[in-house]
Amino acid sequence: MVIKTTIHKYRFNISKEEDKRSYKELCKRLKRSRKKLVFLDYSPPSDLEDGAILELETEFLFDNQWNTKGLRVFDWAEGLFPNKNIKEGCYLEINDEMIHIRNTTLKCQYCGKQKTCEESGFCDSCLGSPLLKKKDLHLLRMLPISHTKPQKDLSKKELAFILPKYTHCQTQRKKS
């Protein structure tokens, strides 16, 4: 499945009052609809024109970026330049389809495995990992891609559910 969206590019010289005002307005607008600005040590993709239509891949999702035909594009990214007055970057038009897939695709916070919402709960793919410790079991909660808040400890009910599975998988791994 692919999702189509538009990429927009910008370049401002904020030593000029009009550019400075326009840049502040753009940042204010983008901060309302995006989690954060990503700073890159390179300019945004030069082979993409402003207003180009992109086909975003959905096989593996991130909370602030997308893969598209050999490129990784961010919801909002800006290059770092020696001249601090130059603000050059790009941003994607965030549409309902993009928001929906990030809200309905769940991700294990330990191993990164992704599933659809119908398969919610805990990840069972990494229960036998030799590096997984009991104190890390809260990371096995399957949460939406859009979720970026720190994990809370497991409730007693959650621990009662996942601990026997963890113990079984760890025991099996050690036997083999």
Summary of the structure (lengths in Angstrom):
residues: 176
radius of gyration: 20.7
end to end distance: 38.8
largest distance: 69.4
contacts: 457
relative contact order: 0.15
helix: 32%
strand: 29%
